[in-house]
Amino acid sequence: MKKQHGIHWRMPTAMISCFLIGLGLAIGHHFHYYSLDGTRVGNQSKQEWALRIGTGLAFLTKTFLTTAVGIACIQNFWWIIRLKPVRLSTLDSMFDIRGSIFNFFDLHIWLRGPNVAVLGLISWLIPLVTVITPSTLSVESSVQGTISERPIPIMDYEFNKYTTRTQGGLGGATQSLDRQLLNSVIHGSILNVPAPAPNASYTLDFFGPHIQCQNASDYVNNTVNQYLLDKNRLRTNYVAFVSSANLTADLDSLLYGDSTTWYWHDVNATDYAAKLIIAAYDQAPVRSVVECAMYNASYTVDFDFNLGEQNVQIVNRTVLNRVLPVTELFEPPVPANQNELFGYTAIMTALNEILVGTCFTWPENCVETQIFSTSLANSKELWPMVYGSDVPAPTDLPPLAQVAAQMGENITLSFFGNSYFLQNSSQSQPINVTFYENDTYYLYSQKNLLIAYGVAVFVSLLCVMAGLLTMWDNGVAFTDSFSTILRATRNKKFDEIVPEDSTTGSDPPPEALSKTQVQWVPANDRDDTVAGLKPLSGIAEPEKPETRSPVSPISFSNRIWERKTYQPAVSRADTSPDGFI
């Protein structure tokens, strides 16, 4: 019969191929997740398939790597029983080390075959990559901004929107403008501006009115306070009027005459002419005096909308020039900015109608003014007039000048919340608007995946190398198939040590049989002994290393793997049913 010589190509090829395929699948898993990193999750089906593919790649990687380690474990198993006698119970634990985790509790397997135990433990631990690596792909919600042009309107100074016309020329502010300013000063904040999208932002540059309110000059402050003191007007808590060139005449007209009519006499005579003067008690008998005037200014304003909630911030405001009130229609040639001048005048007139007047402590009443309906009532000077002196004022109440300055800003920016005072879409200039979309994106933690696969592949490589070394030392390759066991146990002495009532193979085996030592022996032509496992004795013997002259090329200093004298069976292996491969 033809005899087999050397290592058949199937097992080393299978072991190396499984390792290389597992390595390729691990690399493919990495690039699959890498291609998804930072991309939109999309619908549920796409997310499910992304996770299915990742989990499948992890499972296949585990399968091929554990197969490669398993083949190496088989070669080490047969290498151990070729070197030293081993009890059948220990042989059972080593043979089934990859099938049952309870075999690791057999102490003898760590003493007689630690290489098999370690390789078996690795085959149990490699599947952990199926837990770690799929979880390296997660999802997170983030906001991404895209920029596109949108027409954003600015203020439109069409005459009829701001100013009425009478037979004599200019009239007052329109009812729409009165309502707009009253709405703004009552709320004390910027009115809601229409958002181009629930989440969007843009920066707008424009020219617009600026009602500048600040502490009055020393002359105005001293003149107003001294006048009210001289006139014994201690009960007058609040005074607001539009000044001309003569402050005393203005106060006389307000307190003793008709306060509803203003005459713009000599508006160029002094700096304070045509300004709104407001005086309110700070500490009696001294009053805080604030002056407000209309200016033209250039604005740079950021409009930011988050889920429809607006945040409007003035980035830059440059005051260009004072705008004096226009009292009559222009004669030809008409200035190019006449509508803006009419509109600015009407805005200041509407504000004056709200604030001008007086308030008294006794009896408590106000004349002509709506001051307590405005945000100015939340200043520290006006708080006692609203809530009484018995109610302590909050310590963080701002002064009148600060509240008035904020009121001026709110009036201008609130016009963007009313489309009536804005340009139509055909007049609006397109500007860049950033739209923010809250979406879900893949997040790939590639460091964790590479570490997990790196450890698994490196350990598997060491196992494959150990399998190749033991395969070379054995001279042949082995599998864990039933036919391998059948051919390796052709020795007749097995029939002598197995009791008749144990031939069914049921668990557990007889104790005496479990303690029987076996060892692989080569074929012997002189006594017709076939190669394979041979029971050494019917009585249990202590498991100790045999002492023979070493010829095996593999040696370890811990005396567990030892060199043994044996003749390689590959030269005498027979392919007949009684042979052993």
C-alpha positions as CSV (number, residue, x, y, z in Angstrom):
1,M,0.0,0.0,0.0
2,K,1.1,3.6,-0.6
3,K,2.3,5.4,2.5
4,Q,2.0,9.1,3.2
5,H,5.1,11.1,3.8
6,G,5.2,14.8,5.0
7,I,2.6,17.3,5.8
8,H,-0.4,17.4,3.6
9,W,-1.2,20.9,2.2
10,R,-4.8,21.0,3.3
11,M,-4.4,21.8,7.0
12,P,-1.6,24.4,6.9
13,T,-3.3,26.1,3.9
14,A,-6.7,26.1,5.8
15,M,-5.1,27.6,8.9
16,I,-3.2,30.3,7.0
17,S,-6.1,31.1,4.7
18,C,-8.5,31.5,7.7
19,F,-6.1,33.9,9.3
20,L,-5.6,35.9,6.2
21,I,-9.4,36.0,5.5
22,G,-10.0,37.1,9.1
23,L,-7.4,39.8,8.7
24,G,-9.0,41.0,5.5
25,L,-12.5,41.1,7.0
26,A,-11.2,43.1,9.9
27,I,-9.6,45.6,7.5
28,G,-12.9,45.7,5.5
29,H,-14.8,46.3,8.7
30,H,-12.6,49.3,9.5
31,F,-13.0,50.8,6.0
32,H,-16.8,50.2,6.1
33,Y,-17.2,52.2,9.3
34,Y,-14.6,54.8,8.0
35,S,-16.8,55.4,4.9
36,L,-19.8,56.0,7.2
37,D,-18.0,58.4,9.6
38,G,-19.6,61.8,9.5
39,T,-22.3,60.9,7.0
40,R,-26.0,61.3,7.6
41,V,-27.7,58.3,9.1
42,G,-30.7,58.7,6.8
43,N,-33.8,56.6,7.2
44,Q,-34.2,53.6,9.5
45,S,-33.6,51.1,6.8
46,K,-30.1,52.6,5.9
47,Q,-29.2,52.6,9.6
48,E,-30.2,49.0,10.0
49,W,-28.2,47.8,7.0
50,A,-25.1,49.8,8.2
51,L,-25.3,47.9,11.6
52,R,-26.1,44.6,9.9
53,I,-23.0,44.8,7.7
54,G,-20.8,45.8,10.6
55,T,-22.1,43.1,12.8
56,G,-21.8,40.5,10.0
57,L,-18.1,41.5,9.3
58,A,-17.3,41.2,13.0
59,F,-18.9,37.8,13.2
60,L,-17.1,36.5,10.1
61,T,-13.8,37.9,11.4
62,K,-14.3,36.1,14.7
63,T,-15.2,32.9,12.8
64,F,-12.2,32.8,10.6
65,L,-9.7,33.8,13.3
66,T,-11.1,31.2,15.8
67,T,-11.0,28.6,13.1
68,A,-7.3,29.4,12.5
69,V,-6.6,29.2,16.3
70,G,-8.6,26.0,16.5
71,I,-6.5,24.3,13.9
72,A,-3.4,25.4,15.7
73,C,-4.8,24.0,18.9
74,I,-5.4,20.6,17.3
75,Q,-1.8,20.4,16.2
76,N,-0.6,21.2,19.7
77,F,-3.0,18.6,21.2
78,W,-1.4,15.9,19.1
79,W,2.0,17.2,19.8
80,I,1.5,16.9,23.5
81,I,0.3,13.3,23.4
82,R,3.2,12.3,21.1
83,L,5.7,13.6,23.7
84,K,4.4,12.3,27.1
85,P,1.8,10.0,28.6
86,V,-1.4,11.7,29.5
87,R,-4.4,10.5,31.5
88,L,-7.6,9.9,29.5
89,S,-9.5,12.4,31.7
90,T,-6.9,15.1,30.9
91,L,-7.0,14.0,27.3
92,D,-10.8,14.5,27.3
93,S,-10.4,18.0,28.7
94,M,-7.7,19.0,26.1
95,F,-9.7,17.5,23.2
96,D,-12.9,19.3,24.2
97,I,-11.2,22.5,25.4
98,R,-12.9,24.6,22.6
99,G,-16.3,23.0,23.2
100,S,-16.9,23.4,27.0
101,I,-15.6,26.1,29.2
102,F,-15.7,23.8,32.2
103,N,-12.6,22.0,30.9
104,F,-10.5,24.9,32.1
105,F,-11.2,23.9,35.7
106,D,-9.2,20.7,35.1
107,L,-5.9,21.4,36.8
108,H,-4.1,18.7,34.9
109,I,-4.7,20.4,31.6
110,W,-2.6,23.4,32.8
111,L,0.1,21.1,34.0
112,R,0.3,18.6,31.1
113,G,-0.8,20.8,28.2
114,P,-0.6,24.5,29.0
115,N,-0.1,25.3,25.3
116,V,-3.5,23.6,24.5
117,A,-5.1,25.4,27.4
118,V,-3.8,28.8,26.3
119,L,-4.8,28.2,22.7
120,G,-8.3,27.1,23.8
121,L,-8.6,30.1,26.0
122,I,-7.7,32.4,23.1
123,S,-10.4,30.7,21.0
124,W,-12.9,31.6,23.7
125,L,-11.8,35.2,24.0
126,I,-11.5,36.2,20.3
127,P,-15.4,36.3,19.9
128,L,-15.3,39.3,22.2
129,V,-14.5,41.4,19.1
130,T,-18.1,40.8,18.1
131,V,-19.1,42.8,21.2
132,I,-16.5,45.6,20.9
133,T,-16.1,46.3,17.3
134,P,-19.8,46.8,16.2
135,S,-20.3,49.3,19.0
136,T,-17.5,51.5,17.7
137,L,-20.1,52.9,15.2
138,S,-22.6,55.2,17.0
139,V,-24.8,58.1,16.0
140,E,-24.9,61.6,17.3
141,S,-27.1,64.6,16.7
142,S,-25.3,67.7,15.4
143,V,-26.1,70.9,13.7
144,Q,-24.7,71.5,10.2
145,G,-24.9,74.8,8.5
146,T,-25.5,75.5,4.8
147,I,-25.3,78.9,3.2
148,S,-27.6,80.1,0.5
149,E,-28.8,83.5,-0.7
150,R,-32.2,84.8,0.4
151,P,-33.8,88.2,-0.1
152,I,-33.9,90.0,3.3
153,P,-35.9,93.2,3.4
154,I,-34.8,96.4,5.1
155,M,-36.9,99.4,6.1
156,D,-39.0,101.0,3.4
157,Y,-39.5,104.8,3.9
158,E,-42.6,105.2,1.7
159,F,-44.3,108.4,2.7
160,N,-47.8,107.1,3.4
161,K,-46.5,104.4,5.8
162,Y,-45.1,107.0,8.2
163,T,-46.6,110.4,7.7
164,T,-50.0,111.8,7.1
165,R,-50.7,114.8,4.8
166,T,-53.0,117.8,5.6
167,Q,-54.1,120.8,3.6
168,G,-51.3,122.7,5.1
169,G,-48.6,120.2,4.2
170,L,-47.2,117.6,6.7
171,G,-49.4,116.0,9.3
172,G,-48.4,113.7,12.2
173,A,-47.5,110.1,12.4
174,T,-49.8,107.5,10.9
175,Q,-51.9,105.3,13.0
176,S,-49.8,102.3,11.9
177,L,-46.7,104.0,13.1
178,D,-48.3,105.0,16.4
179,R,-49.3,101.4,17.0
180,Q,-45.9,100.1,16.0
181,L,-44.0,102.4,18.5
182,L,-46.5,101.9,21.3
183,N,-46.2,98.1,20.8
184,S,-42.4,98.3,21.0
185,V,-42.1,100.6,24.0
186,I,-44.7,98.6,26.0
187,H,-43.0,95.2,25.4
188,G,-39.6,96.7,26.3
189,S,-37.9,94.3,23.8
190,I,-37.5,93.7,20.1
191,L,-40.6,92.5,18.4
192,N,-40.6,89.1,16.8
193,V,-38.7,89.2,13.5
194,P,-39.9,86.6,10.9
195,A,-37.3,83.9,10.6
196,P,-36.2,82.5,7.1
197,A,-36.1,79.1,8.8
198,P,-36.5,77.8,12.4
199,N,-32.8,77.5,12.6
200,A,-31.0,80.2,10.6
201,S,-28.8,83.2,11.0
202,Y,-27.7,86.1,8.9
203,T,-25.9,89.5,9.2
204,L,-27.7,92.5,7.8
205,D,-26.1,95.9,7.0
206,F,-28.4,98.9,6.7
207,F,-29.0,102.6,7.4
208,G,-31.7,103.4,9.9
209,P,-33.0,105.7,12.6
210,H,-31.2,105.8,15.9
211,I,-33.0,107.4,18.9
212,Q,-30.1,108.2,21.1
213,C,-30.9,108.7,24.8
214,Q,-28.4,109.7,27.3
215,N,-27.9,111.8,30.5
216,A,-28.7,115.4,29.7
217,S,-25.9,118.0,29.5
218,D,-25.1,120.0,32.6
219,Y,-26.9,123.1,31.3
220,V,-30.2,121.2,30.5
221,N,-29.9,119.2,33.8
222,N,-29.4,122.3,36.0
223,T,-32.0,124.4,34.1
224,V,-34.7,121.8,34.5
225,N,-34.0,121.0,38.2
226,Q,-33.7,124.7,39.1
227,Y,-36.9,125.6,37.3
228,L,-39.0,122.9,39.1
229,L,-37.4,123.9,42.4
230,D,-38.1,127.6,41.9
231,K,-41.7,126.9,40.8
232,N,-42.2,124.7,43.9
233,R,-43.1,121.7,41.7
234,L,-42.1,119.1,44.3
235,R,-45.2,117.1,43.6
236,T,-44.3,116.8,39.9
237,N,-42.5,113.4,39.8
238,Y,-42.2,113.1,36.1
239,V,-41.8,115.7,33.4
240,A,-41.3,115.1,29.6
241,F,-41.3,117.8,26.9
242,V,-39.8,118.6,23.5
243,S,-37.4,121.4,23.9
244,S,-36.9,124.5,21.7
245,A,-34.2,127.1,22.1
246,N,-35.8,128.3,25.4
247,L,-36.2,125.5,28.1
248,T,-38.0,127.8,30.5
249,A,-40.6,128.7,27.9
250,D,-41.0,125.0,27.1
251,L,-41.6,124.1,30.8
252,D,-44.1,127.0,31.2
253,S,-46.0,125.7,28.2
254,L,-46.0,122.2,29.5
255,L,-46.9,122.9,33.1
256,Y,-49.2,125.9,32.6
257,G,-50.3,125.8,29.1
258,D,-51.0,123.4,26.2
259,S,-48.5,120.5,26.1
260,T,-49.9,118.8,23.1
261,T,-48.6,121.3,20.5
262,W,-44.9,121.6,19.7
263,Y,-43.3,124.4,17.7
264,W,-40.0,123.8,16.2
265,H,-38.6,127.3,16.6
266,D,-34.9,127.8,16.0
267,V,-34.0,124.1,15.9
268,N,-30.5,125.0,14.9
269,A,-30.0,127.6,17.6
270,T,-28.8,125.1,20.3
271,D,-27.7,121.5,20.6
272,Y,-30.7,120.6,22.8
273,A,-33.4,122.1,20.5
274,A,-35.9,119.6,19.2
275,K,-34.8,117.0,21.7
276,L,-37.1,115.0,24.0
277,I,-36.3,116.0,27.6
278,I,-37.3,113.6,30.4
279,A,-37.0,114.4,34.1
280,A,-37.9,112.0,37.0
281,Y,-37.1,111.9,40.7
282,D,-33.9,110.2,41.7
283,Q,-33.5,111.6,45.2
284,A,-35.8,114.5,46.0
285,P,-35.6,117.3,45.2
286,V,-33.0,116.3,42.5
287,R,-34.3,114.7,39.3
288,S,-32.5,112.6,36.8
289,V,-32.7,114.3,33.4
290,V,-32.4,112.4,30.1
291,E,-32.4,113.9,26.6
292,C,-33.3,111.9,23.5
293,A,-32.7,112.9,19.9
294,M,-33.0,111.4,16.4
295,Y,-29.9,110.4,14.5
296,N,-29.1,108.6,11.3
297,A,-26.8,105.6,11.7
298,S,-25.3,102.7,9.9
299,Y,-26.0,99.3,11.5
300,T,-24.5,95.8,11.3
301,V,-26.8,93.5,13.1
302,D,-26.7,89.7,13.6
303,F,-30.1,87.9,13.4
304,D,-29.9,84.4,14.9
305,F,-32.9,82.0,15.2
306,N,-32.8,78.8,17.2
307,L,-36.0,76.8,16.9
308,G,-37.8,80.0,16.1
309,E,-36.4,81.8,19.1
310,Q,-34.6,85.0,18.0
311,N,-31.4,86.6,19.2
312,V,-30.7,90.0,17.7
313,Q,-27.4,91.6,18.4
314,I,-26.0,94.9,17.1
315,V,-22.5,94.1,16.0
316,N,-21.7,97.7,15.0
317,R,-23.5,101.0,15.0
318,T,-22.0,104.1,13.6
319,V,-23.8,107.4,14.3
320,L,-23.6,109.5,11.1
321,N,-25.5,112.7,11.7
322,R,-28.3,114.4,13.7
323,V,-31.7,114.4,12.0
324,L,-33.7,117.5,12.8
325,P,-37.5,117.5,12.4
326,V,-39.0,118.4,9.1
327,T,-41.9,120.7,9.6
328,E,-43.1,121.2,6.0
329,L,-42.9,119.7,2.5
330,F,-39.7,120.4,0.6
331,E,-39.7,122.9,-2.2
332,P,-38.0,121.9,-5.5
333,P,-35.4,120.7,-5.9
334,V,-36.4,117.9,-3.5
335,P,-33.6,116.1,-1.7
336,A,-33.1,112.5,-2.6
337,N,-33.5,111.4,1.1
338,Q,-36.7,113.4,1.7
339,N,-38.8,110.2,2.5
340,E,-36.2,109.1,5.0
341,L,-36.3,112.6,6.7
342,F,-40.1,112.5,6.8
343,G,-40.0,109.0,8.2
344,Y,-37.5,109.8,10.9
345,T,-39.5,112.9,11.9
346,A,-42.7,110.9,12.1
347,I,-41.0,108.2,14.3
348,M,-39.8,110.8,16.8
349,T,-43.2,112.5,16.8
350,A,-44.9,109.2,17.6
351,L,-42.5,108.6,20.5
352,N,-43.1,112.1,21.8
353,E,-46.8,111.6,21.8
354,I,-46.3,108.6,24.1
355,L,-43.9,110.1,26.6
356,V,-44.6,113.9,26.7
357,G,-46.6,114.9,29.8
358,T,-46.4,115.2,33.6
359,C,-47.1,113.0,36.6
360,F,-47.9,114.1,40.2
361,T,-47.6,112.4,43.5
362,W,-50.7,114.0,45.1
363,P,-53.1,113.5,43.8
364,E,-51.6,110.6,42.0
365,N,-52.3,111.1,38.3
366,C,-50.6,111.7,35.0
367,V,-51.5,114.2,32.3
368,E,-51.1,113.5,28.6
369,T,-48.4,110.9,29.0
370,Q,-48.5,107.0,28.8
371,I,-45.1,106.7,30.5
372,F,-46.3,103.9,32.9
373,S,-47.3,101.7,30.0
374,T,-43.8,101.7,28.7
375,S,-40.6,99.9,29.7
376,L,-39.3,103.2,31.2
377,A,-41.4,102.3,34.3
378,N,-38.8,99.6,35.1
379,S,-36.2,102.2,35.8
380,K,-35.1,102.9,39.4
381,E,-36.4,106.5,39.1
382,L,-39.9,105.6,38.1
383,W,-40.3,102.4,40.2
384,P,-41.6,104.2,43.3
385,M,-44.2,106.0,41.2
386,V,-45.6,102.7,39.9
387,Y,-45.5,100.5,43.0
388,G,-45.3,103.1,45.8
389,S,-42.5,103.9,48.2
390,D,-43.5,101.1,50.5
391,V,-42.4,98.4,48.0
392,P,-38.6,98.0,48.0
393,A,-37.2,98.4,44.6
394,P,-34.9,95.6,43.2
395,T,-31.3,96.4,43.6
396,D,-30.5,95.6,40.0
397,L,-32.9,98.1,38.5
398,P,-31.1,100.2,35.7
399,P,-31.2,104.0,35.7
400,L,-33.6,105.9,33.5
401,A,-30.9,106.8,31.0
402,Q,-29.9,103.2,30.4
403,V,-33.5,102.0,30.0
404,A,-34.2,104.9,27.6
405,A,-31.1,104.0,25.5
406,Q,-32.3,100.4,25.2
407,M,-35.7,101.6,24.3
408,G,-34.2,103.5,21.3
409,E,-32.5,100.4,20.0
410,N,-35.7,98.3,20.4
411,I,-37.7,100.8,18.4
412,T,-35.4,100.6,15.4
413,L,-34.9,96.8,15.4
414,S,-38.6,96.2,16.0
415,F,-39.4,97.5,12.5
416,F,-38.0,94.3,11.1
417,G,-40.8,92.5,12.9
418,N,-43.5,94.3,10.9
419,S,-43.5,93.6,7.2
420,Y,-45.7,96.7,6.6
421,F,-42.6,98.9,7.1
422,L,-40.2,96.7,5.1
423,Q,-39.4,96.4,1.4
424,N,-41.2,93.9,-0.7
425,S,-39.5,90.8,-2.1
426,S,-38.7,92.5,-5.4
427,Q,-36.9,95.4,-3.7
428,S,-35.0,93.2,-1.2
429,Q,-31.3,92.5,-1.9
430,P,-30.2,88.8,-1.5
431,I,-27.7,88.2,1.2
432,N,-26.1,85.0,2.6
433,V,-28.2,83.2,5.1
434,T,-26.9,80.2,7.1
435,F,-29.5,77.5,7.6
436,Y,-28.8,75.1,10.4
437,E,-30.2,71.6,10.1
438,N,-30.3,69.3,13.2
439,D,-29.6,65.9,11.9
440,T,-28.1,62.6,13.0
441,Y,-24.7,61.5,11.8
442,Y,-22.5,58.5,12.2
443,L,-19.6,58.7,14.6
444,Y,-16.8,56.1,14.2
445,S,-14.4,55.5,17.1
446,Q,-11.8,53.9,15.0
447,K,-9.2,53.7,17.8
448,N,-11.3,51.2,19.7
449,L,-11.9,49.0,16.6
450,L,-8.3,49.0,15.6
451,I,-7.1,48.1,19.1
452,A,-9.7,45.3,19.4
453,Y,-8.9,43.8,16.0
454,G,-5.2,44.5,16.4
455,V,-5.0,42.4,19.6
456,A,-7.1,39.6,18.1
457,V,-5.1,39.5,14.9
458,F,-1.8,39.6,16.7
459,V,-2.7,36.9,19.1
460,S,-4.1,34.8,16.3
461,L,-0.8,35.2,14.3
462,L,1.1,33.9,17.3
463,C,-1.2,30.9,17.5
464,V,-0.8,30.2,13.8
465,M,2.9,30.3,14.2
466,A,2.7,27.9,17.1
467,G,0.5,25.6,15.0
468,L,3.0,25.7,12.1
469,L,5.9,24.9,14.4
470,T,4.1,21.9,16.1
471,M,2.9,20.7,12.7
472,W,6.5,20.8,11.5
473,D,7.7,19.0,14.6
474,N,4.9,16.4,14.3
475,G,5.8,15.8,10.7
476,V,2.1,15.5,9.8
477,A,-1.1,17.5,10.1
478,F,-4.1,16.5,12.1
479,T,-7.8,17.3,12.4
480,D,-10.3,16.8,15.2
481,S,-12.6,14.5,13.0
482,F,-14.0,11.2,14.2
483,S,-12.0,9.4,11.6
484,T,-8.8,10.7,13.0
485,I,-9.7,9.4,16.5
486,L,-10.8,6.1,14.9
487,R,-7.5,5.6,13.1
488,A,-5.4,6.7,16.1
489,T,-6.9,4.2,18.5
490,R,-6.4,1.0,16.5
491,N,-4.3,-0.5,19.3
492,K,-5.8,-3.7,20.6
493,K,-5.1,-2.9,24.2
494,F,-8.1,-0.4,24.2
495,D,-10.4,-3.4,24.0
496,E,-8.9,-4.7,27.2
497,I,-9.2,-1.6,29.3
498,V,-12.8,-0.6,28.3
499,P,-15.4,-2.5,30.4
500,E,-18.2,-4.1,28.4
501,D,-20.8,-1.9,30.2
502,S,-19.0,1.3,29.0
503,T,-18.9,0.6,25.3
504,T,-21.9,2.8,24.7
505,G,-19.7,5.8,25.4
506,S,-22.2,7.4,27.8
507,D,-21.1,10.0,30.3
508,P,-19.3,9.8,32.7
509,P,-16.6,7.3,31.8
510,P,-15.4,4.8,34.4
511,E,-13.0,6.2,36.9
512,A,-10.4,3.6,36.3
513,L,-10.5,4.3,32.6
514,S,-10.3,8.1,33.1
515,K,-7.0,7.6,35.1
516,T,-5.5,5.3,32.5
517,Q,-2.5,6.9,30.8
518,V,-2.1,6.9,27.0
519,Q,0.6,8.0,24.6
520,W,1.1,8.1,20.9
521,V,3.6,5.5,19.7
522,P,5.1,5.1,16.3
523,A,4.6,2.0,14.2
524,N,6.9,-1.0,14.7
525,D,7.4,-3.4,11.8
526,R,9.0,-6.0,14.1
527,D,5.9,-6.7,16.2
528,D,3.4,-5.4,13.7
529,T,2.4,-2.5,16.0
530,V,0.5,0.2,14.2
531,A,1.1,3.9,14.9
532,G,-1.4,5.6,17.2
533,L,-2.5,6.0,20.8
534,K,-1.6,3.2,23.2
535,P,-2.8,2.7,26.8
536,L,0.3,2.3,29.0
537,S,-1.3,0.4,31.9
538,G,-4.6,-0.7,33.3
539,I,-3.7,1.0,36.6
540,A,-3.4,4.7,36.9
541,E,0.2,6.0,37.0
542,P,1.3,9.4,38.2
543,E,1.7,11.9,35.4
544,K,5.3,12.7,35.3
545,P,7.7,13.4,32.5
546,E,9.6,10.6,31.0
547,T,13.4,10.8,30.9
548,R,14.7,10.1,27.4
549,S,17.5,11.5,25.3
550,P,16.1,14.6,23.6
551,V,16.0,14.8,19.9
552,S,12.8,17.0,19.3
553,P,13.6,20.4,17.9
554,I,11.1,22.2,20.3
555,S,12.2,22.7,23.9
556,F,10.9,24.8,26.9
557,S,12.6,25.4,30.1
558,N,9.5,24.9,32.3
559,R,9.8,21.1,31.8
560,I,6.2,21.0,30.7
561,W,7.0,20.8,27.0
562,E,9.9,18.4,26.9
563,R,12.0,16.8,24.2
564,K,11.2,13.1,23.7
565,T,12.9,10.3,21.9
566,Y,10.6,9.1,19.2
567,Q,10.7,8.0,15.6
568,P,8.5,10.2,13.4
569,A,5.6,8.1,12.3
570,V,5.3,9.8,9.0
571,S,7.8,7.5,7.5
572,R,5.7,4.5,8.5
573,A,2.2,5.8,8.3
574,D,0.0,3.6,6.3
575,T,-3.0,4.7,4.3
576,S,-4.8,1.3,5.0
577,P,-7.6,1.3,7.5
578,D,-5.1,0.2,10.2
579,G,-2.8,3.0,9.4
580,F,-2.5,6.5,11.0
581,I,-2.1,9.9,9.4
